Amino acid sequence: MLKGKPKTIFWCSGVLIVSSLFTANSHGQQSIENNIQKGVVIAGEQQPPSSLVERMQEDNVPGVSIAVLKDGKLAWAKGFGIANSKTKQEIDANTLFQAGSISKPIAALAALKIVEQGKVALDENVNNYLSGWQVESSSSNEDHSTEQNPVTLRQLLSHTAGLSVHGFPGYATGSDLPSTVEVLQGKGNTDPVEVTMTPGSEWRYSGGGYTVMQLVVEQVTGQSFADFTDQTILRPMGMTSSTFQHQLPKELKQRTSAAFDGHGKMYSVVYNDYPEKAAAGLWTTPSDILRYAAHMQEIMLGKQNGILKKTTLEQIFSKHQNNWGLAPVIFDVDDELGFGHGGKNLGFTNEFNALISKQDGVVVMANGDNAGKLIHEVMVTLSKRYNIGFTKQKVINAVAMSKQDLAVYEGDYLMLTDINYDGDFISRVRVVDDELTIINPSVDKAARLFPESRSKFVSALSGTDFSFNFDGSEVIGFTAAGRFESKKIK
């Protein structure tokens, strides 16, 4: 059980208002708030301290909410900034955010619940449980027939079903929303969800697959996905500030944050709605996400009356393809295994990480499109402060290169890897003030690239590695993050 003592602090000069539910370790809180660590540093460069408030202002992030689980207890939870620029509502630890894709690991519990109830099987053809709509291969990919290679629930949850539709843009608040079947048919604002690769052959992230899972749950239980998860998943875990409902109860709606763009301006629609609930439709708080994480940890440590059995959780936390479990990503944390997920909806950016066999976890949620870098820095800061190796600061050991040496890398680079980008994704690499920089499409600010060798550069903005490819002395392309290939076109 997560407990805390209420406390509220207001700072009225400007927009920042902070509320906290917990008084424990206030000194530790202040040390975090006033000393946000950069995600990437250059060895030897001075790093002046920055406060969280300063970093929010620099990156145009109106609101942030943080919660920390340590040794099975909610160490603290705190909100910063504003939730709605029109009503002047402020962020506190009870403010609800759209979880984005953090919806998926929690939604997956609904599917696994009906597996335990014997209503469906993890490794059977999901079409056996569907009526009125069936998983089918696209007309251009008849080689990937679902008759020979049926899609299973395990594949849907682990992103190995070969299905299309990466994610969903949502619908302006107040719009008529398509049904789950209409989304799958492509009658909403996305393409039809179809098999475009042989099921089970490889990993490819698919929000479309989670919408298929949503339909399975709805048709098997005879309930809406939101009703079933409210009753069977969220409330039993104590997640009373969370729901997949489209029409939010009044008590929850009055605590929601609006969505803000990358310049810190509130969207006129306030926020988007997502009928693709399992993929992106959860409203929640950082503390509630940690209630989910703590419940999972307790079951793994022997809790007998959890919402699922330990044997089921062992499958959730088993690494499938691409180190993905049955919904969460599974990763190494020093000598432990961790689980987590990121989340991105219009105007909301989030991240959560937790350990599997120890009761530690961290959640950061923000109401801005431009919050990714700040969230990474907060994660680095929290990881250091609480001695949990979720997100480690990257140190670039740069070597000296002259402006003439750097000039050979200049040019325009066309991405060859398919990232579902509409048009040509061209990165422009230039030498600016004796430093190599890169700027990508739809990005306002160039990132500095520091050389660690002739072929390896590292972004000072994101920490991404860039491996440049040579033909003799000529640069012909690069690979970013070990997987995104680009060729030099001029």
Secondary structure, DSSP 8 states (H G I E B T S, - for coil): ------EEEE--SSS-EEEES--TTHHHHHHHHT-B--SEEETT-----B-HHHHHHHTT--EEEEEEEETTEEEEEEEEEEEETTTTEE--TT-BEE-GGGHHHHHHHHHHHHHHTTSS-TTSBGGGG--S----B-TT-GGG-TTTS--BHHHHHTT-S-B-------EETTS----HHHHHHT-SSS----B-S-TTSS----HHHHHHHHHHHHHHHSS-HHHHHIIIIIGGGT-TT-B--SS--HHHHTTB---B-TTS-B-TTSSEE-S-HHHH--EE-HHHHHHHHHHHHHHHTT-SSSSS-HHHHHHHTS--GGGB-SSSEEEEETTEEEEEEEEEETTEEEEEEEESSSS-EEEEEESBTT-HHHHHHHHHHHHHHTT--SS--EEE------HHHHHTT-EEEEE-S----SS--EEEEEEETTEEEEE-TT-SS-EEEEESSSSEEEETTT--EEEEEEETTEEEEEEETTTEEEEE--
